[in-house]
């Protein structure tokens, strides 16, 4: 699969999600399949429960394994969409940080979205996007207001982000 085909598949999925009013549009299996499509274009890095950089494609970062936190970009970038699906069995919070490395426990996120287990949590910032000065990091947390991901299982979520 070429990079253009991967981007077309991601854009098609994003358009389908944007057409829905509910964030509960993709199942865990569908998100895994979307991640597999993106991975088939090649590339290294990713998940396994450690905070490693996401797979890098022009304007896209995805995890290729289940993890609880991911570095999407290590320099200034504009976040366009952010998504996660997890199998924790309990509600968690999907948090986004303006950072180039994984923030310490207790750090305050720029965005925190309730993420029920087995349901896609996502946010679309539109064409303007959400400018990040330092980088983009996404984590799963047990609390809304601050990062509390220590107790979250290391192999819990699949993350996807589009950025420029």
N, CA, C and O of each residue as an XYZ file, in Angstrom:
656
protein
N       0.851     -1.166      0.000
C       0.000      0.000      0.000
C       0.899      1.232      0.000
O       1.842      1.308      0.788
N       0.622      2.188     -0.866
C       1.427      3.389     -0.958
C       1.030      4.374      0.136
O      -0.025      4.241      0.757
N       1.890      5.363      0.361
C       1.602      6.391      1.350
C       0.323      7.145      0.995
O      -0.466      7.475      1.880
N       0.113      7.419     -0.289
C      -1.110      8.105     -0.703
C      -2.353      7.271     -0.418
O      -3.387      7.815     -0.029
N      -2.263      5.953     -0.608
C      -3.405      5.081     -0.299
C      -3.676      5.063      1.201
O      -4.830      5.050      1.630
N      -2.604      5.061      1.997
C      -2.765      5.098      3.457
C      -3.469      6.386      3.858
O      -4.433      6.360      4.624
N      -2.981      7.528      3.335
C      -3.583      8.806      3.685
C      -5.036      8.863      3.226
O      -5.881      9.412      3.933
N      -5.340      8.309      2.061
C      -6.719      8.293      1.578
C      -7.610      7.482      2.515
O      -8.733      7.891      2.811
N      -7.111      6.328      2.985
C      -7.887      5.482      3.903
C      -8.132      6.216      5.221
O      -9.240      6.182      5.756
N      -7.101      6.876      5.743
C      -7.241      7.624      6.993
C      -8.212      8.778      6.804
O      -9.086      8.993      7.645
N      -8.072      9.530      5.704
C      -8.969     10.651      5.448
C     -10.410     10.195      5.294
O     -11.328     10.865      5.767
N     -10.618      9.049      4.629
C     -11.967      8.518      4.466
C     -12.555      8.158      5.828
O     -13.714      8.461      6.110
N     -11.751      7.512      6.667
C     -12.230      7.153      8.007
C     -12.519      8.404      8.824
O     -13.515      8.457      9.545
N     -11.654      9.414      8.718
C     -11.863     10.662      9.450
C     -13.137     11.353      8.992
O     -13.882     11.882      9.817
N     -13.398     11.357      7.687
C     -14.623     11.973      7.168
C     -15.856     11.250      7.686
O     -16.855     11.885      8.024
N     -15.790      9.920      7.749
C     -16.914      9.148      8.276
C     -17.141      9.479      9.739
O     -18.283      9.611     10.180
N     -16.039      9.616     10.509
C     -16.174      9.942     11.934
C     -16.729     11.346     12.110
O     -17.582     11.569     12.969
N     -16.257     12.298     11.307
C     -16.713     13.677     11.442
C     -18.188     13.821     11.108
O     -18.848     14.733     11.606
N     -18.712     12.938     10.275
C     -20.112     13.001      9.888
C     -21.034     12.574     11.024
O     -22.235     12.843     10.988
N     -20.477     11.914     12.022
C     -21.269     11.447     13.156
C     -21.310     12.513     14.245
O     -20.355     13.277     14.390
N     -22.374     12.578     14.999
C     -22.461     13.516     16.111
C     -21.916     12.914     17.394
O     -21.588     13.651     18.325
N     -21.815     11.627     17.465
C     -21.356     10.943     18.661
C     -19.910     10.519     18.508
O     -19.507     10.101     17.423
N     -19.099     10.618     19.593
C     -17.727     10.144     19.515
C     -17.661      8.619     19.511
O     -16.571      8.060     19.399
N     -18.778      7.946     19.627
C     -18.812      6.489     19.699
C     -19.028      5.885     18.311
O     -19.968      5.116     18.107
N     -18.159      6.231     17.356
C     -18.400      5.831     15.979
C     -17.597      4.626     15.538
O     -18.038      3.899     14.648
N     -16.435      4.385     16.123
C     -15.616      3.257     15.714
C     -15.453      2.288     16.878
O     -15.249      2.705     18.018
N     -15.542      1.012     16.588
C     -15.299      0.009     17.613
C     -13.806     -0.176     17.783
O     -13.018      0.297     16.965
N     -13.422     -0.852     18.829
C     -12.011     -1.156     19.082
C     -11.418     -1.913     17.892
O     -10.305     -1.613     17.462
N     -12.151     -2.885     17.363
C     -11.671     -3.668     16.226
C     -11.481     -2.781     14.997
O     -10.489     -2.928     14.283
N     -12.411     -1.867     14.740
C     -12.283     -0.976     13.594
C     -11.064     -0.069     13.730
O     -10.361      0.171     12.748
N     -10.803      0.440     14.947
C      -9.618      1.273     15.155
C      -8.352      0.452     14.958
O      -7.381      0.949     14.388
N      -8.344     -0.794     15.420
C      -7.189     -1.673     15.209
C      -6.959     -1.876     13.715
O      -5.818     -1.849     13.254
N      -8.036     -2.080     12.957
C      -7.900     -2.255     11.516
C      -7.367     -0.991     10.852
O      -6.539     -1.079      9.945
N      -7.825      0.185     11.284
C      -7.322      1.441     10.762
C      -5.835      1.586     11.063
O      -5.063      2.025     10.210
N      -5.440      1.218     12.267
C      -4.031      1.259     12.646
C      -3.217      0.302     11.776
O      -2.104      0.632     11.366
N      -3.766     -0.877     11.495
C      -3.072     -1.846     10.647
C      -2.893     -1.320      9.231
O      -1.855     -1.560      8.613
N      -3.887     -0.605      8.703
C      -3.764     -0.010      7.375
C      -2.602      0.967      7.363
O      -1.777      0.946      6.450
N      -2.537      1.820      8.371
C      -1.457      2.806      8.435
C      -0.100      2.127      8.580
O       0.881      2.572      7.983
N      -0.033      1.056      9.367
C       1.235      0.358      9.583
C       1.740     -0.320      8.325
O       2.952     -0.451      8.152
N       0.864     -0.753      7.448
C       1.288     -1.510      6.277
C       2.154     -0.687      5.334
O       2.749     -1.227      4.403
N       2.225      0.629      5.576
C       3.073      1.481      4.766
C       4.516      1.433      5.191
O       5.351      2.072      4.551
N       4.859      0.697      6.251
C       6.242      0.591      6.705
C       6.469      1.435      7.937
O       5.545      2.067      8.449
N       7.721      1.442      8.420
C       8.088      2.269      9.551
C       8.331      1.448     10.784
O       7.888      0.303     10.873
N       9.028      2.018     11.735
C       9.410      1.311     12.947
C       8.684      1.860     14.138
O       7.517      2.243     14.044
N       9.375      1.904     15.278
C       8.920      2.558     16.498
C       7.593      2.096     17.022
O       6.914      1.281     16.396
N       7.212      2.622     18.189
C       5.868      2.449     18.698
C       5.747      1.610     19.934
O       6.639      0.827     20.260
N       4.659      1.771     20.613
C       4.067      1.165     21.772
C       4.770      0.136     22.608
O       5.913      0.330     23.022
N       4.078     -0.975     22.862
C       4.582     -2.024     23.714
C       4.608     -1.652     25.178
O       5.281     -2.312     25.969
N       3.884     -0.600     25.559
C       3.825     -0.218     26.954
C       4.894      0.774     27.356
O       4.906      1.212     28.506
N       5.779      1.142     26.472
C       6.778      2.152     26.794
C       6.473      3.408     25.998
O       5.804      3.355     24.966
N       6.960      4.522     26.477
C       6.685      5.799     25.838
C       7.656      6.021     24.692
O       8.639      6.748     24.836
N       7.386      5.406     23.570
C       8.237      5.570     22.393
C       7.503      6.421     21.376
O       6.275      6.502     21.410
N       8.236      7.060     20.466
C       7.561      7.886     19.468
C       6.584      7.064     18.637
O       6.794      5.874     18.401
N       5.524      7.714     18.201
C       4.541      7.068     17.337
C       5.166      6.835     15.971
O       6.167      7.465     15.628
N       4.588      5.945     15.202
C       5.005      5.792     13.813
C       4.834      7.131     13.121
O       3.872      7.851     13.388
N       5.747      7.464     12.247
C       5.693      8.771     11.606
C       5.393      8.639     10.110
O       6.120      7.973      9.373
N       4.332      9.274      9.689
C       3.985      9.451      8.297
C       3.762     10.950      8.155
O       3.458     11.607      9.150
N       3.895     11.505      6.991
C       3.670     12.950      6.868
C       2.313     13.341      7.440
O       1.274     12.981      6.886
N       2.324     14.067      8.531
C       1.094     14.553      9.129
C       0.303     13.560      9.942
O      -0.845     13.841     10.287
N       0.875     12.389     10.269
C       0.117     11.398     11.019
C       1.000     10.656     12.004
O       2.148     10.337     11.694
N       0.479     10.380     13.178
C       1.169      9.544     14.143
C       0.199      8.511     14.667
O      -0.919      8.854     15.054
N       0.603      7.253     14.688
C      -0.233      6.189     15.235
C       0.638      5.267     16.073
O       1.840      5.152     15.832
N       0.039      4.614     17.047
C       0.772      3.582     17.763
C       0.551      2.264     17.039
O      -0.538      1.999     16.531
N       1.581      1.449     16.994
C       1.452      0.150     16.330
C       1.319     -0.973     17.336
O       1.351     -2.148     16.969
N       1.171     -0.622     18.602
C       0.951     -1.596     19.663
C       0.177     -0.899     20.780
O       0.143      0.330     20.843
N      -0.431     -1.667     21.641
C      -1.168     -1.088     22.761
C      -0.193     -0.432     23.737
O       0.851     -0.998     24.060
N      -0.543      0.754     24.196
C       0.289      1.510     25.127
C      -0.594      2.454     25.928
O      -1.782      2.580     25.630
N      -0.045      3.118     26.937
C      -0.839      4.067     27.723
C      -0.435      5.510     27.473
O      -1.111      6.425     27.944
N       0.657      5.736     26.739
C       1.104      7.090     26.446
C       1.989      7.059     25.206
O       2.702      6.085     24.961
N       1.933      8.137     24.427
C       2.701      8.152     23.179
C       3.166      9.565     22.856
O       2.445     10.538     23.080
N       4.372      9.661     22.331
C       4.907     10.917     21.829
C       4.580     10.961     20.336
O       5.035     10.110     19.572
N       3.796     11.945     19.928
C       3.396     12.069     18.528
C       4.380     12.954     17.765
O       4.802     12.604     16.663
N       4.746     14.095     18.342
C       5.677     15.024     17.704
C       6.629     15.559     18.768
O       6.212     15.827     19.895
N       7.902     15.716     18.419
C       8.907     16.188     19.377
C       9.322     17.633     19.114
O      10.292     18.114     19.700
N       8.601     18.324     18.246
C       8.843     19.750     18.004
C       7.497     20.410     17.724
O       6.469     19.738     17.650
N       7.515     21.730     17.571
C       6.277     22.478     17.346
C       5.465     21.868     16.204
O       6.009     21.526     15.154
N       4.156     21.740     16.424
C       3.254     21.162     15.431
C       1.842     21.652     15.736
O       1.565     22.137     16.833
N       0.961     21.520     14.761
C      -0.446     21.871     14.955
C      -1.268     20.592     14.911
O      -1.303     19.900     13.893
N      -1.925     20.285     16.016
C      -2.746     19.082     16.132
C      -4.079     19.311     15.424
O      -4.772     20.293     15.691
N      -4.432     18.397     14.519
C      -5.689     18.496     13.784
C      -6.752     17.560     14.352
O      -7.892     17.973     14.565
N      -6.382     16.299     14.600
C      -7.295     15.349     15.237
C      -6.514     14.513     16.236
O      -5.316     14.284     16.069
N      -7.199     14.063     17.267
C      -6.600     13.200     18.280
C      -7.615     12.128     18.629
O      -8.777     12.430     18.898
N      -7.168     10.854     18.626
C      -8.076      9.734     18.871
C      -7.415      8.674     19.739
O      -6.199      8.488     19.684
N      -8.212      7.986     20.534
C      -7.741      6.824     21.289
C      -8.903      5.865     21.487
O     -10.062      6.271     21.580
N      -8.565      4.590     21.548
C      -9.509      3.548     21.924
C      -8.752      2.642     22.882
O      -7.589      2.322     22.634
N      -9.389      2.221     23.975
C      -8.672      1.410     24.962
C      -9.524      0.254     25.474
O     -10.743      0.225     25.305
N      -8.840     -0.695     26.104
C      -9.460     -1.907     26.630
C      -9.265     -2.023     28.142
O      -9.070     -3.126     28.653
N      -9.313     -0.901     28.861
C      -9.047     -0.922     30.298
C     -10.177     -1.566     31.096
O      -9.960     -2.008     32.224
N     -11.381     -1.624     30.524
C     -12.511     -2.190     31.243
C     -13.186     -1.184     32.164
O     -14.164     -1.520     32.832
N     -12.683      0.035     32.210
C     -13.250      1.115     33.007
C     -13.017      2.429     32.268
O     -12.142      2.502     31.406
N     -13.782      3.461     32.593
C     -13.590      4.756     31.949
C     -12.244      5.350     32.334
O     -11.823      5.269     33.488
N     -11.574      5.949     31.354
C     -10.324      6.673     31.573
C     -10.481      8.059     30.958
O     -11.548      8.386     30.438
N      -9.436      8.871     31.012
C      -9.425     10.175     30.370
C      -8.285     10.220     29.368
O      -7.154      9.839     29.672
N      -8.599     10.689     28.174
C      -7.658     10.843     27.079
C      -7.117     12.266     27.159
O      -7.867     13.227     26.989
N      -5.816     12.403     27.418
C      -5.231     13.719     27.629
C      -4.198     14.058     26.562
O      -3.477     13.187     26.077
N      -4.138     15.341     26.206
C      -3.179     15.846     25.236
C      -2.321     16.910     25.922
O      -2.832     17.793     26.611
N      -0.999     16.806     25.715
C      -0.042     17.732     26.311
C       0.787     18.405     25.227
O       1.073     17.803     24.192
N       1.174     19.662     25.469
C       2.125     20.380     24.626
C       3.502     20.081     25.210
O       4.004     20.819     26.058
N       4.104     18.991     24.745
C       5.377     18.523     25.309
C       6.107     17.674     24.271
O       5.501     17.169     23.326
N       7.409     17.526     24.460
C       8.198     16.687     23.553
C       8.612     15.380     24.217
O       9.242     14.530     23.587
N       8.258     15.220     25.491
C       8.511     13.969     26.214
C       7.313     13.704     27.120
O       6.471     14.579     27.321
N       7.246     12.510     27.655
C       6.105     12.139     28.510
C       6.128     12.994     29.787
O       7.124     12.988     30.511
N       5.046     13.727     30.068
C       4.982     14.564     31.273
C       4.973     13.722     32.554
O       4.585     12.554     32.540
N       5.401     14.326     33.639
C       5.408     13.670     34.941
C       3.980     13.484     35.449
O       3.061     14.185     35.026
N       3.814     12.545     36.347
C       2.525     12.363     37.008
C       2.131     13.686     37.673
O       2.979     14.370     38.245
N       0.855     14.040     37.599
C       0.375     15.280     38.197
C       0.415     16.473     37.253
O      -0.055     17.552     37.613
N       0.966     16.305     36.047
C       1.008     17.392     35.071
C      -0.405     17.715     34.594
O      -1.263     16.834     34.533
N      -0.639     18.975     34.258
C      -1.955     19.423     33.802
C      -2.024     19.381     32.277
O      -1.197     20.006     31.612
N      -2.989     18.660     31.711
C      -3.112     18.568     30.245
C      -3.761     19.814     29.647
O      -4.419     20.579     30.352
N      -3.576     20.008     28.362
C      -4.282     21.069     27.639
C      -5.695     20.625     27.298
O      -6.603     21.449     27.184
N      -5.878     19.316     27.137
C      -7.166     18.741     26.764
C      -7.343     17.432     27.507
O      -6.414     16.627     27.585
N      -8.537     17.213     28.055
C      -8.846     15.964     28.742
C     -10.268     15.567     28.358
O     -11.219     16.305     28.616
N     -10.404     14.400     27.743
C     -11.693     13.918     27.253
C     -12.002     12.574     27.912
O     -11.142     11.694     27.965
N     -13.223     12.415     28.411
C     -13.627     11.127     28.972
C     -13.568     10.069     27.878
O     -14.081     10.268     26.777
N     -12.935      8.939     28.194
C     -12.751      7.863     27.217
C     -13.283      6.552     27.786
O     -12.547      5.834     28.462
N     -14.557      6.228     27.523
C     -15.098      4.957     27.986
C     -14.355      3.775     27.350
O     -13.859      3.885     26.229
N     -14.280      2.679     28.045
C     -13.607      1.485     27.537
C     -14.302      0.974     26.279
O     -15.531      0.965     26.204
N     -13.520      0.553     25.299
C     -14.004     -0.035     24.048
C     -14.752      0.928     23.136
O     -15.433      0.486     22.211
N     -14.643      2.231     23.371
C     -15.313      3.220     22.531
C     -14.288      4.287     22.139
O     -13.507      4.739     22.977
N     -14.294      4.681     20.888
C     -13.362      5.677     20.400
C     -13.629      7.035     21.034
O     -14.752      7.538     20.992
N     -12.587      7.629     21.624
C     -12.655      9.008     22.106
C     -11.820      9.827     21.132
O     -10.669      9.486     20.862
N     -12.392     10.904     20.605
C     -11.659     11.690     19.626
C     -12.067     13.139     19.666
O     -13.136     13.502     20.157
N     -11.175     13.964     19.130
C     -11.460     15.385     19.043
C     -10.926     15.889     17.714
O      -9.801     15.566     17.331
N     -11.718     16.674     17.014
C     -11.334     17.248     15.731
C     -11.206     18.760     15.916
O     -12.174     19.431     16.276
N     -10.007     19.293     15.666
C      -9.764     20.726     15.827
C     -10.025     21.500     14.542
O      -9.749     22.698     14.476
N     -10.552     20.831     13.521
C     -10.861     21.493     12.265
C      -9.614     21.867     11.483
O      -8.513     21.411     11.792
N      -9.795     22.694     10.474
C      -8.677     23.044      9.602
C      -7.693     24.000     10.269
O      -6.526     24.053      9.879
N      -8.139     24.745     11.252
C      -7.244     25.665     11.967
C      -6.291     24.886     12.862
O      -5.106     25.209     12.944
N      -6.804     23.864     13.527
C      -5.972     23.046     14.393
C      -5.687     23.676     15.745
O      -6.171     24.765     16.053
N      -4.902     22.980     16.542
C      -4.522     23.396     17.891
C      -2.997     23.482     17.918
O      -2.328     22.453     18.017
N      -2.429     24.704     17.831
C      -0.975     24.848     17.772
C      -0.297     24.411     19.078
O      -0.699     24.809     20.171
N       0.723     23.596     18.930
C       1.531     23.150     20.064
C       2.937     23.714     19.872
O       3.523     23.554     18.801
N       3.481     24.367     20.888
C       4.782     25.022     20.779
C       5.959     24.062     20.926
O       7.016     24.279     20.333
N       5.780     22.994     21.719
C       6.894     22.108     22.070
C       6.819     20.756     21.371
O       7.847     20.218     20.958
N       5.632     20.207     21.236
C       5.435     18.884     20.662
C       4.049     18.402     21.020
O       3.250     19.157     21.575
N       3.751     17.140     20.704
C       2.435     16.572     21.000
C       2.616     15.234     21.708
O       3.272     14.331     21.190
N       2.029     15.117     22.899
C       2.047     13.870     23.661
C       0.610     13.551     24.049
O      -0.134     14.436     24.470
N       0.218     12.285     23.907
C      -1.119     11.834     24.289
C      -0.986     10.714     25.316
O      -0.133      9.838     25.178
N      -1.837     10.744     26.353
C      -1.792      9.725     27.404
C      -3.210      9.327     27.811
O      -4.179     10.038     27.546
N      -3.298      8.177     28.458
C      -4.526      7.765     29.135
C      -4.303      7.974     30.626
O      -3.257      7.605     31.160
N      -5.288      8.567     31.299
C      -5.169      8.894     32.718
C      -6.406      8.409     33.468
O      -7.476      8.245     32.882
N      -6.247      8.183     34.765
C      -7.398      7.802     35.588
C      -8.160      9.016     36.099
O      -9.283      8.879     36.586
N      -7.566     10.207     35.995
C      -8.217     11.417     36.489
C      -8.341     12.451     35.375
O      -7.564     12.443     34.420
N      -9.320     13.337     35.505
C      -9.602     14.339     34.479
C      -8.620     15.509     34.498
O      -8.112     15.900     33.448
N      -8.349     16.066     35.664
C      -7.635     17.343     35.765
C      -6.120     17.246     35.657
O      -5.471     18.197     35.220
N      -5.546     16.110     36.048
C      -4.089     15.950     36.001
C      -3.749     14.552     35.498
O      -4.582     13.646     35.530
N      -2.521     14.394     35.036
C      -2.068     13.085     34.547
C      -1.889     12.130     35.720
O      -1.116     12.395     36.641
N      -2.608     11.025     35.675
C      -2.492      9.962     36.661
C      -2.526      8.656     35.875
O      -3.509      7.917     35.921
N      -1.451      8.382     35.160
C      -1.445      7.194     34.310
C      -0.634      6.051     34.887
O      -0.579      4.975     34.292
N       0.004      6.263     36.048
C       0.765      5.188     36.670
C      -0.033      3.898     36.821
O       0.456      2.830     36.452
N      -1.266      3.975     37.362
C      -2.062      2.752     37.550
C      -2.673      2.188     36.268
O      -3.156      1.056     36.268
N      -2.660      2.957     35.176
C      -3.246      2.486     33.917
C      -2.353      1.396     33.341
O      -1.131      1.539     33.320
N      -2.951      0.319     32.878
C      -2.181     -0.776     32.304
C      -1.288     -0.312     31.156
O      -1.690      0.529     30.352
N      -0.075     -0.861     31.083
C       0.906     -0.435     30.084
C       0.469     -0.734     28.654
O       0.853     -0.013     27.733
N      -0.320     -1.773     28.454
C      -0.763     -2.142     27.103
C      -2.269     -1.955     26.988
O      -3.016     -2.923     26.853
N      -2.706     -0.705     27.043
C      -4.122     -0.400     27.155
C      -4.746      0.213     25.914
O      -5.838     -0.208     25.530
N      -4.106      1.196     25.257
C      -4.778      1.958     24.214
C      -4.057      2.013     22.883
O      -2.847      1.806     22.793
N      -4.847      2.303     21.842
C      -4.327      2.588     20.502
C      -4.587      4.065     20.225
O      -5.722      4.528     20.342
N      -3.550      4.802     19.862
C      -3.648      6.239     19.634
C      -3.453      6.558     18.160
O      -2.700      5.880     17.461
N      -4.141      7.601     17.693
C      -3.945      8.135     16.348
C      -4.055      9.649     16.422
O      -4.908     10.186     17.129
N      -3.184     10.335     15.684
C      -3.240     11.795     15.619
C      -2.903     12.235     14.207
O      -2.084     11.614     13.529
N      -3.541     13.310     13.768
C      -3.119     13.945     12.530
C      -2.650     15.341     12.910
O      -3.238     15.992     13.774
N      -1.595     15.792     12.260
C      -1.013     17.086     12.597
C      -0.241     17.622     11.399
O       0.025     16.909     10.432
N       0.110     18.911     11.496
C       0.969     19.509     10.473
C       2.014     20.363     11.133
O       2.845     20.961     10.449
